[in-house]
Amino acid sequence: MRSLRPLLWLLPDEVVEFRQVEAPLVPERFSNLESVMSITAALQVSHFARWKYYASRIRVLKFSNHMFEKLRFRVGRSVYEALLSDNPTGAPLLPKLRELRALNPDDHTLLRLSLNPNIKHIDIDGGFMLTPDLQDARTWDHLMDILNENKIPATVRELSIALRWSWQDLTMPLPTSVFAHILKYSRLSKLHLPSFQLSDISTLSQLGQLPLEAATLNLTILADMQLPPGCFTALKKATIIVNDSDVLIGLVRQWDTENLESLIIRRFLRTFFWDVNTILKCLQQHLPSVSLRRLYIYSSAPESSAPFDENTSGASITDLEHLFTFRNLTSLTMSAGGPFSLTDADLMKIAAAWPLLEQFIAYEREVSAWPSVTPTGLASFVGALPHLTDVILRFDATADFLALESVVPHKRVTTFDVCTSVAVTPERLTEFMHKLFPALDCIGYGWSYLDRWASASAPPIYESEEEFEVGTASLACWKKVHESFGNIPSLMW
């Protein structure tokens, strides 16, 4: 359920009132009137007869964060306050609720209404913008007091606190009260803290003693950290948000993960140099070779108008060979910045090393170096991977194409992003793409880097006249290829 409205509508007409008021902030395509609900009389036990019947069936409550949905129908604050203060039953209003998701941290009344001793999953979402109140530790102290007052049991299994939906370029230190509360959940298996910086080894060490199977951690700890033995032994899925790759390497060398299945490394800034070879070699030496299925290394640095490969080494087959020890890999994403130097022969080595691949992403954004992968090499690569569904790979679409009758269709690939692949002849390229990828439902193509803060239609920013000429011609070619597939989405940057 996405709100308490369905239950509120079950209250008798004599205790509720709806009135229409203007909502001037609503866009023209929406009505500028909103319905506001309020309580008009004292609540009695009899008023909750239908509420109690249906409330006992609710297991998940996921609040909607859509602004205009809220504007069309708004529950007056007095309604929630009346439910909380005048609840004549004395019992939790949602007695069987197990998952409480996407609750804004300042919705204290809603939080009190929703909590009960059966809660297993708590998801607090601060919304898109990081407000000054959310950066005040006292806000979080109060929130933790509410959780303590309602005697949330130590059996909570999942806790997520995120201050923003995306572009989490503004973070804050982990409040002491939040950290202390987390440690009370002795059976916690999932912890998602993307916006709270972990800046001391003691905090990380104590979190490492929890039986976490999945964790998202934002590390600003010094690179020379020393973890005690036995940290993160149960971890199967990890997302590490980090700026300094030495911090990442220090963690990977010391944690005791034996069953890790998924590792996401999110590069937060590009202020430190990242040597891809050093990082991949560390992963080879310290990650479990059998259990690892998914590896993602990507950059979400906010300076999108800076060169994508800033402070990043390139990657070659020699670097990727460090990962060949992970034979059961199904997804590989390499998008931390920096160019790739891969050939047709390199791709076949990759296919032989990871026969179970479903997703292969070698993302690069610059136009300076001509790609070495040919259309023939691309066709051979995808043909050797029967489970492949998503590919992001740059190739030379000006090279000779193999005969169309020799192209074997790959019927499972649905997404293909060509990045900065050079192209000049849309007719032949279109025939090749349709034959090779008959199930394609999303195509991506993009050039250099765009300024994220500019409009979506802003032109690419090229670094040289040569890049401009190659990029402009190739972009026009790929646009025609995309149009030939009909009305499918585009991942154009």
KOLBATI-817093 format. One record per residue: residue in one letter; x, y, z of N, C-alpha, C in turn. Coordinates in steps of 0.001 Angstrom, whole numbers, plus 500000, padded with zeros to 6 digits. Example, Ala and Ser with C-alpha at 12.3 -4.5 7.8 and 13.67 -1.06 7.14 Angstrom:
A513190494310507800512300495500507800513200496700507800/S512850497750507080513670498940507140512900500030507870/
//
This chain:
M500850498813500000500000500000500000500887501237500000/R500506502264499232501361503424499034501031504605499955/S499960504524500733499625505578501681498549505047502618/L498175505862503596497097505486504513495724505896503996/R495660506496502809494382507004502313493301505938502212/P493603504731501658492527503731501576491896503415502931/L492713503408503984492167503157505319491386504362505829/L491881505560505519491176506758505975489789506855505355/W489657506376504130488346506410503480487346505458504142/L487832504557504972486951503619505668486334504226506922/L486833505372507347486228506037508506484847506561508145/P483909506552509078482538506995508778482483508451508311/D481479508746507491481331510097506942481141511153508018/E480561510747509152480270511765510172481511512278510886/V482678511627510673483880512095511364484933512664510411/V484674512612509098485651513146508154485003514183507252/E485830515048506713485351516087505817486358516280504687/F485857516480503460486694516779502308486337518166501795/R487349518958501482487090520271500897488105520536499787/Q487674521317498808488511521630497650489217522965497874/V490517522976497654491281524216497753492179524322496526/E492614525529496230493483525734495080494902525272495388/A495514524714494368496914524276494467497680524913493318/P498121526139493447498701526890492322500007526326491786/L500696525453492535501974524930492070501834523738491136/V500604523261490957500394522088490120500524522480488651/P501273521712487827501401522038486392500056522043485695/E500004522652484517498742522835483803498050521520483471/R498831520453483248498188519203482872497434518554484039/F497627519085485256496879518610486407495814519642486771/S494799519166487472493806520094488010494458520966489071/N494061522250489146494651523123490150493875523087491460/L492990522085491605492270521892492856492771520636493546/E492919520707494849493289519529495617492238519281496687/S492042518003497005491109517618498061491879517488499364/V491404518165500397492040518115501701491090517428502675/M491604516405503346490793515645504293491090516112505705/S490045516170506523490235516543507926489256515762508799/I489574515657510093488713514981511072487824516037511724/T486511515746511789485566516754512302484954516398513641/A485227515183514151484629514772515428485584513833516148/A485345513668517456486185512768518250486006511334517765/L487097510620517674487058509245517184486645508286518288/Q485802507314517942485321506295518876485768504919518393/V485703503939519301486087502578518935485268502081517752/S483973502412517723483103501930516646483513502461515276/H484176503609515244484599504191513975485673503365513284/F486348502489514035487470501740513500487104500312513109/A485823499991513061485420498610512767485957498145511414/R485696498923510361486175498534509023487692498700508916/W488228499730509540489672499948509549490388498712510095/K489971498218511270490629497088511908490577495849511025/Y489466495665510323489301494473509487490341494452508370/Y490511495593507699491440495651506565492885495911506992/A493085496653508073494442496990508506495245495756508876/S494566494733509370495279493520509773495860492764508584/R495456493152507361495958492476506172497184493167505568/I497482494351506038498542495159505425499896494742505984/R500787494354505074502132493944505464503186494963505034/V502910495699503939503887496649503405503221498003503218/L503868499050503698503396500418503504504535501209502884/K504358501592501606505384502335500887504817503685500488/F505229504716501184504689506045500938505160506585499600/S504252507220498876504587507822497586505304509137497815/N506357509374497022507094510633497080506788511536495892/H505750511197495112505423511993493931504709513270494354/M505349514408494074504837515692494545503406515954494108/F503106515738492832501819516146492306500714515163492689/E501092513922492963500108512993493503499663513468494879/K500629513959495659500297514464496988499420515712496895/L499678516552495888498923517786495773497472517538495383/R497204516497494598495830516249494180494946515786495334/F495555515081496276494791514660497449495719514760498652/R495388515659499558496255515870500710495504515562501990/V496172514830502853495612514538504172496105515611505122/G495181516328505723495568517371506656496356516802507826/R497360517544508296498176517078509408497314516734510617/S496204517424510770495332517174511919494756515763511909/V494615515182510707494074513825510623495020512845511303/Y496295512906510953497266511989511555497420512257513049/E497381513522513415497500513849514838496309513327515620/A495101513407515025493911512875515686493986511356515823/L494450510696514788494592509240514855495565508842515956/L496610509628516113497621509297517097497157509586518520/S496530510744518717496161511153520071494827510580520529/D493911510338519579492559509904519952492305508441519640/N493356507684519351493170506270519041492526505569520225/P491243505237520136490550504673521294490868503200521525/T491489502549520551491778501126520712493016500896521570/G493938501860521553495163501706522324496159500748521699/A495793500095520620496659499126519958497255499739518695/P498310499157518161498870499679516902497810499685515807/L497756500754515038496741500868513995497058499986512790/L498310499574512654498709498641511590499433497472512256/P498691496585512887499289495588513781500174494554513096/K499958494292511799500731493251511109501742493828510127/L501921495136510156502846495764509214504275495280509465/R504950494843508386506315494343508507507334495238507781/E506882495950506752507801496781505979507259498205505879/L508066499156506319507719500571506251508760501251505374/R508344501691504176509300502161503172509065503622502770/A510175504287502371510152505628501776509450506641502669/L509719506568503954509136507525504894510089508691505087/N509583509922504904510418511093505096510760511235506580/P512020511556506915512411511609508322511694512665509144/D511081513674508498510363514669509298508880514334509472/D508433513185508947507052512752509137506930511969510446/H507143512659511558507180511980512845505834511365513219/T504758512058512918503434511536513268503135510266512486/L503427510291511199503223509101510385504075507944510883/L505276508236511302506154507191511809505554506544513049/R505071507367513951504462506824515179503221505997514865/L502441506430513862501232505698513500501549504331512904/S502664504238512215502945503039511434503710501972512201/L504409502351513239505281501404513922504498500387514745/N505055499202514807504508498157515679505619497141515940/P505450496256516916506518495304517270506863494294516187/N506063494223515097506330493253514046507196493804512911/I507570495086512993508331495715511919509672494991511704/K509942494671510446511206494029510093512051494882509155/H511402495822508437512115496621507441511703498079507612/I512694498964507787512448500402507909513263501123506843/D512571501901506020513211502634504923512874504109505074/I513863504925505426513672506362505619514339507090504461/D513550507859503731514028508531502525513848510026502693/G514957510761502668514883512205502874514440512989501664/G514116512304500579513674513029499399514829513479498540/F514492514271497515515493514620496505516529515616497018/M516113516561497823517037517592498265517463517367499718/L518708517659499999519242517548501344519033518887502054/T518059518950502937517697520205503588518578520434504812/P518680521691505259519486521964506454519014521173507674/D517691520968507811517179520224508963517739518805508999/L517861518187507818518354516817507768519854516745508044/Q520555517873507903521973517910508220522228518245509692/D521156518491510428521251518789511855521128517483512636/A522138517158513428522133515897514179520926515797515099/R520385516947515557519233516899516467517996516318515783/T517880516533514456516766515934513719516813514419513825/W517990513868513694518149512418513753518040511909515181/D518468512711516158518299512329517554516818512145517874/H516007513078517401514569513016517655513952511799516974/L514398511539515761513878510394515017514204509085515744/M515419508965516239515795507756516969515030507643518276/D514723508775518915513904508746520137512536508140519854/I511962508472518701510655507920518337510746506402518176/L511798505937517516511965504492517363512133503816518719/N512859504458519630513047503888520965511749503870521751/E510958504956521639509688505044522363508727503935521953/N508762503584520685507827502577520183508369501152520291/K509474501028521016510020499701521334510178498817520093/I510784499393519060511066498605517868512039497496518263/P511708496275517971512503495154518485513861495029517805/A514747494311518480516073494067517932516023493131516736/T514839492608516441514698491657515333514523492333513975/V514622493680513914514580494369512624515682493798511733/R515326493439510499516265492784509603516857493731508567/E516101494792508186516570495683507126516364497142507534/L517406497951507352517336499382507657517993500156506525/S517249501129505974517759501962504892517498503416505233/I518536504240505180518399505689505385519147506388504260/A518412507023503357519012507727502225518461509146502194/L519340510111502075518907511506502126518500512056500778/R518876511368499712518528511845498379518225510649497500/W517423510880496456517117509818495502518296509543494587/S519033510592494195520136510430493252521085511603493408/W522231511536492664523227512601492713523630512890494152/Q523971511883494890524238512055496310525607512702496517/D525755513913495998527015514604496096527136515381497395/L526081515453498179526111516092499489525811515032500534/T526756514813501426526562513817502470526854514461503815/M526686513696504876526940514203506215527515513087507065/P528223513438508126528739512401509012527593511593509639/L527859510335509901526868509488510537526577509994511945/P525329510428512241525011510916513581525221509828514638/T525695510233515793525966509280516871524721508511517266/S523565509203517295522326508550517715521901507474516719/V522114507738515425521758506746514406522665505530514532/F523943505765514698524889504656514834524548503798516052/A524265504450517180523927503702518393522669502872518186/H521714503431517455520464502707517225520690501504516310/I521513501668515307521793500559514391522354499371515151/L523226499634516105523864498545516846522871497764517701/K521692498333517968520670497610518734520052496474517925/Y520102496597516598519480495589515744520463494430515545/S520493493556516488521497492492516508521302491461515404/R520128491462514759519870490515513679519812491198512316/L520323492406512242520251493182510999520998492471509868/S520287492251508763520915491573507629521165492514506453/K520433493642506377520620494593505290520709496003505866/L521772496726505487521982498089505962522368498965504772/H521569500011504521521771500889503367521984502308503884/L523237502789503854523578504124504368524399504892503324/P523843505212502165524640505858501123525029507296501424/S524292507967502296524495509400502498525205509741503797/F525494508746504617526192508983505879527646508551505741/Q528555509475506001529981509180505888530464508403507109/L531168507327506848531815506566507914533272507000507945/S533632507757508969534936508415508961535907507885510008/D535507506886510794536463506339511757536390504822511755/I537499504204512049537625502754511948536779502041512993/S536558502675514143535751502047515191534320501828514715/T533754502834514042532386502712513517532302501573512518/L533237501540511573533223500494510558533409499117511191/S534286499027512175534538497740512824533308497216513535/Q532579498093514226531383497642514948530256497260513987/L530129497987512897529138497591511892529523496242511288/G530810495997511170531281494742510611530979493533511473/Q530651493750512729530308492638513619528841492239513512/L528009493062512856526609492698512652526513491602511587/P525468490790511621525340489691510643524839490175509284/L525479491199508746525009491830507514525258490933506307/E524194490733505523524319490025504246524369491004503075/A523878492227503289523913493266502256524174494602502942/A525075495406502364525414496689502992525817497700501933/T525387498962502145525843500101501350526529501058502307/L527829501283502091528624502064503019529384503153502271/N529397504366502848530085505522502283531334505770503124/L532502505469502572533734505477503357534561506727503108/T534888507438504197535838508554504139536976508300505119/I537171507046505476538202506645506428539581506788505783/L540609506967506627541964507029506112542349505692505489/A543218505754504484543565504561503722544287503512504567/D544963503910505625545733502954506427544902502364507558/M543641502096507314542750501521508319543242500136508741/Q542876499763509961543184498424510474541905497827511045/L541309496892510314540094496236510776540437495045511658/P539661494819512715539880493610513519539409492381512753/P539863491197513124539425489973512446537923489760512594/G537331489073511614535930488667511715534928489722511295/C535333490693510475534402491738510033533715491340508722/F532411491529508674531605491324507472531700489883506950/T531676488942507833531826487540507433530609487010506681/A529417487575506922528195487071506285527850487811504999/L528660488799504623528315489702503526528231488970502186/K527094489184501485526900488633500147526773489719499083/K526244490897499473526087491999498544526627493268499193/A527582493911498539528205495110499111528243496224498081/T527875497433498525528053498640497730528966499567498514/I530122499876497956531100500722498624531205502037497858/I530862503132498530530951504468497947532233505105498472/V533123505482497571534448505879498015535063506846497006/N535943507695497496536665508636496645538098508162496407/D538760507765497467540150507332497413540196505815497202/S540777505362496106540827503922495843541672503185496867/D542598503868497542543397503215498584542525502792499767/V541475503558500036540534503174501090539812501894500698/L539380501832499456538724500625498946539653499421499059/I540881499583498621541845498482498656542095498041500107/G542203499013501023542412498671502428541278497848502998/L540034498178502622538882497423503104538875496009502531/V539062495904501216538991494597500552540072493654501079/R541221494191501404542311493351501917542018492806503314/Q541141493485504066540987493129505469539641492503505848/W538585492747505052537322492142505475537376490633505242/D536538489915505969536548488455505928535328487920505196/T535107488402503987533968487938503200534347486682502433/E533605485619502671533889484355501997532807483968500999/N531662484658501040530541484276500180529996485454499384/L530833486442499114530382487637498398529905487278496996/E528687487721496668528096487453495362528068488691494475/S527968489865495086527834491103494320528632492212494984/L529469492898494192530226494034494699530036495215493760/I529532496318494326529379497568493581530341498576494178/I531231499094493347532181500116493775531790501409493083/R531336502373493864530870503631493299531881504732493611/R532484505253492575533467506321492722532739507646492875/F532918508276494025532108509449494346532658510736493732/L533970510887493729534624512052493154535810511584492317/R536427512500491573537604512146490800538818512946491262/T538883513244492539539996514036493071541232513184493332/F541062511848493437542195510945493614542400510142492332/F543654509827492037543945509018490859543564507565491120/W542907506933490147542539505524490236543327504748489194/D544134503796489660544857502911488766544060501615488651/V543470501387487494542566500251487306543286498931487537/N544517498799487060545253497555487215545446497200488680/T545813498179489495546038497938490924544756497501491611/I543656498154491261542372497827491885541939496412491512/L541999496076490225541542494759489789542439493646490337/K543721493919490454544628492930491021544290492659492479/C543940493703493221543525493542494620542249492710494720/L541285492974493835540040492211493847540324490741493550/Q541223490477492616541583489101492286542143488371493509/Q542944489047494281543642488418495399542782488244496642/H541718489059496775541020489074498063539516488822497993/L538955488617496809537532488297496710537371486810496432/P536264486216496894536045484784496667535843484486495189/S536591483540494670536593483279493235535348482536492757/V534710481767493627533577480935493210532242481653493333/S532022482365494431530691482933494706530410484227493961/L531445484997493573531208486313492978530499486181491633/R529355486850491516528554486821490294528497488179489588/R528508489251490367528288490587489796529339491556490332/L529987492268489416530987493262489785530728494540488999/Y530519495643489723530248496935489104531259497950489640/I531975498607488767532875499686489148532501500891488299/Y531905501897488916531425503020488120531604504335488858/S531554505408488099531739506748488640530416507502488619/S530095508128489740528928509018489779529378510423490147/A530614510743489778531177512050490115530309513169489557/P529994514190490367529090515252489920529672516185488876/E531016516203488720531592517135487752531503516536486357/S530270516403485847530091515721484565530597516541483394/S530881517821483597531419518616482501532942518548482458/A533549517808483408534986517573483373535264516339482531/P536491516176482023536801514982481228536470513707481996/F535811512787481301535356511565481943536520510732482461/D537683510816481786538818509995482191539789510729483112/E539347511820483707540201512590484595540651511732485780/N541960511739486068542527510997487190542201509506487150/T542199508922485955541879507509485803542781506891484745/S543311505723485048544111505017484051543195504327483049/G543733503970481904542977503186480940542925501731481370/A542159500937480621542026499517480926542237498706479659/S543001497628479777543270496739478651542930495313479063/I543111494384478138542844492988478445543767492491479555/T544973493042479636545904492665480708545319492976482078/D544632494094482179543980494462483438542792493547483723/L541954493342482721540760492530482920541092491073483228/E542247490605482771542627489220483038542764488922484526/H542963489969485334542982489758486787541649489191487269/L540598489512486555539258489095486982538856487733486423/F539673487146485582539298485870484965539159484750485988/T539692484968487189539558483964488244538112483791488696/F537273484808488433535855484755488827535050484108487696/R535108482803487605534555482081486463533037482155486374/N532375482413487485530910482405487502530309483800487334/L531104484743486903530627486117486739529502486188485702/T528402486845486074527291487043485142527138488500484730/S527666489440485529527552490864485199528864491561485508/L529369492295484532530570493099484736530321494499484200/T530509495505485066530398496905484670531709497608484976/M532312498191483968533521498988484131533222500379483580/S532977501329484484532591502676484066533087503708485064/A534321503549485503534876504471486493535593505635485839/G535628505667484510536384506665483777537574505992483114/G538082506609482090539226506046481405538831505232480186/P539672505225479159539369504501477923539716503023478022/F539138502231477129539451500816476999540246500606475711/S541186499678475756541901499282474544541680497786474364/L540588497447473689540213496055473481540185495749471989/T540571494536471639540554494077470258539554492938470110/D539365492493468872538485491348468635538969490116469402/A540274489889469378540836488738470091540633488857471599/D540727490085472123540500490300473555539073489924473938/L538124490300473095536722489988473391536501488478473461/M537153487722472615536981486276472644537608485674473900/K538677486275474403539231485843475686538232486086476810/I537567487239476753536558487570477762535397486575477706/A534937486272476512533827485322476359534211483943476872/A535454483535476638535907482220477107536040482187478627/A536437483318479209536634483365480664535318483421481425/W534316484095480840533031484276481530531877483800480646/P531708482525480485530666482006479584529238482281480055/L529079482657481328527741482890481876527333484355481815/L528125485196481176527844486641481166526451486963480629/E525735487797481391524443488339480963524555489826480668/Q525491490481481332525665491932481167527154492240481084/F527548492919480003528941493329479839528959494813479500/I529542495613480400529564497059480233531003497545480308/A531499498031479177532818498666479111532573500087478620/Y532150500947479528531684502275479134532838503264479049/E532901503992477949533861505080477785533198506197476998/R533670507420477232532944508569476695533746509436475734/E535061509298475716535860510169474873535921509662473427/V536333510546472503536333510229471090537758510177470534/S538749510457471370540103510681470876540723509445470226/A540603508270470849541235507066470314540236506253469494/W540654505830468316539793505041467437539625503638468023/P538416503098468108538228501752468674538788500673467762/S539262499576468366539857498478467600538879497347467318/V537804497263468077536817496189467871536075496435466559/T535956495401465732535280495498464441533871494910464527/P533027495151463531531713494510463514531806492981463564/T532781492410462898532964490960462940533307490491464346/G534190491233465006534555490895466380533378491007467329/L532556492043467145531362492214467972530408491036467794/A530164490639466534529243489532466260529763488227466853/S531055488000466764531637486776467329531531486785468853/F531749487935469439531695488063470908530309487736471443/V529284488394470922527936488142471440527489486722471089/G527956486204469958527591484849469579528150483797470507/A529255484123471182529874483182472118529272483253473506/L528334484170473705527728484359475033526211484229474908/P525660483038475024524225482819474781523304483473475796/H523814483806476993522968484389478037522965485916478019/L523731486519477143523919487975477134522610488704476833/T522321489751477637521126490572477418521452492060477284/D522527492508477925522872493932477920524348494109477577/V524614494983476605525990495225476168526221496722476052/I527309497191476637527790498552476398529241498415475962/L529508498748474693530817498496474118531026499396472913/R532172499994472851532542500860471726533205500019470630/F532787500226469373533423499495468277533519500388467042/D534304499935466076534549500702464848533493500332463810/A532456501133463713531367500850462773531679501329461362/T532943501752461121533363502093459763534160500957459131/A534503499948459922535297498826459407534427497939458518/D535066496997457819534340496104456919533356495234457691/F532157495110457159531139494250457754531228492860457115/L530990491843457930530900490512457353529602490396456558/A529551489425455665528361489260454827527131489062455705/L526036489697455305524832489684456126524349488259456397/E524483487378455419524027486003455620524894485249456619/S526062485795456934526943485156457908526691485637459337/V525871486660459482525575487197460809524546486297461494/V524910485778462656524001484922463429523245485789464431/P521921485861464361521149486717465273521306486275466734/H521431487238467608521433486976469046520081487444469587/K519244486503469962517850486814470254517593487226471704/R518650487319472511518444487698473911518940489102474235/V519806489654473410520304491011473679519190492012473431/T518832492758474471517760493749474368518273495182474496/T519454495368475084520013496711475264521440496746474742/F521721497723473882523070497886473346523402499372473304/D524444499752474038524937501131474052526303501136473368/V526406501885472279527647501895471498528625502964471962/C528258503720472987529117504792473510529543505743472388/T530839505878472190531355506802471177531843506051469948/S531110505030469537531491504270468344531417505151467107/V532480505162466316532499505961465098531685505258464016/A530942506030463225530080505463462183529862506508461097/V529730506027459828529526506961458720528438506517457751/T528182505213457643527216504720456653526035504056457357/P524955504777457561523830504232458322523137503052457642/E523161502991456292522417501927455602522977500552455950/R524270500357455732524881499064456018524862498769457513/L525115499774458321525109499603459773523727499190460267/T522696499793459684521326499458460080521021497995459777/E521399497521458617521181496119458257521897495186459245/F523122495528459553523915494719460479523274494670461858/M522865495828462374522280495892463719520965495122463787/H520131495245462777518847494540462781519047493032462705/K520035492596461946520280491153461808520882490585463091/L521841491311463689522528490804464872521666490884466122/F520862491955466247520086492176467474518588492301467152/P517926491221466780516504491311466414515591491629467589/A516053491394468829515213491640470004515522492972470675/L516327493814470029516755495070470647515560495968470963/D515476496418472210514405497352472576514940498622473229/C516263498787473252516846500027473758518239500173473171/I518526501344472609519830501589471996520405502875472579/G521704502857472838522354504026473408523514504485472549/Y523735505789472495524871506364471776525122507741472352/G526385508129472459526675509429473060528092509872472786/W528348511167472969529612511737472538530209512648473602/S531505512473473830532221513285474789531447513318476100/Y531209514505476652530493514566477913529549515749477877/L528437515595478531527434516664478602527484517314479968/D527133518570480017527000519258481285525665518859481897/R525727518131483010524492517616483612523516518732483964/W524047519902484316523159520961484792522548521759483645/A522988521495482425522375522147481278521116521392480893/S520382521919479922519159521251479485519492519947478791/A518497519068478686518715517758478090519116517864476627/S518787518978475977519089519143474556520412519873474320/A521184520105475389522443520831475232523396520043474348/P524162520713473483525102519992472596526270519436473387/P526895518361472885528085517815473548529216518835473579/I530094518657474541531258519527474659532461518735474170/Y533020519095473018534148518367472461535449519064472820/E536520518280472873537810518810473293538674519283472126/S538295518941470884539095519346469734538202519420468496/E538709520069467458537967520167466208537783518786465581/E538800517940465703538708516588465155537594515802465860/E537535515911467187536466515241467923535101515751467481/F535018517037467251533749517616466821533299517023465493/E534211516933464534533852516417463216533456514945463272/V534269514136463970533970512709464080532682512493464865/G532555513197465971531385513022466822530095513440466156/T530108514566465456528904515061464797528431514099463707/A529370513620462885529006512692461816528501511373462377/S529173510859463384528779509576463966527435509672464671/L527220510786465364525955510970466064524785510967465087/A524956511643463945523900511666462929523631510265462384/C524697509492462209524554508129461705523801507255462702/W524197507304463962523534506466464976522087506901465205/K521808508157465010520428508620465132519544507953464087/K520057507807462874519299507133461813519117505651462125/V520153505035462671520038503618463063518967503458464127/H518987504351465091517987504302466166516578504458465605/E516397505394464708515080505632464121514592504420463339/S515517503646462779515115502475461992514491501381462845/F514752501408464141514173500416465044512779500803465509/G512294501945465066510961502373465470510980503060466818/N509903502901467525509714503641468786510317502880469974/I511680502769469999512337502165471148513099503234471874/P513304503056473181513991504100473964515429504284473498/S515942505465473783517331505782473475518046506156474765/L519279505702474899520094506053476037521059507179475694/M520686507993474711521583509056474239521972509979475386/W523265510258475503523756511110476582523651512584476206/
//
